[in-house]
Amino acid sequence: MKNNDLVQVIEDTEEFYKLVSNNVKKFRKKHKYTQLDFSAHIGFNSVSFYCDCENNKKGKHFNLLHVVRIAKFLDIDVNELIN
């Protein structure tokens, strides 16, 4: 994704949140973590909250700190989660 494309996605906040959530889910599954294990490894106190973020339910989404923790845990560049 080019920078101009990312700017367009970010202009639609909900679409950006969905993009990030889908990427997180993709990488979690690729590394074969359950939602419970993954949420614990990245510091979530509630697996329910993590699940809501991953599935964009109840208005929940990952914030910047979450994205950084996830990228660090998976040993990937943050851009892989936001692009």
Secondary structure, DSSP 8 states (H G I E B T S, - for coil): --HHHHHHHHHSHHHHHHHHHHHHHHHHHHTT--HHHHHHHTT-S-HHHHHHHHTT-TT----HHHHHHHHHHHT--THHHH-
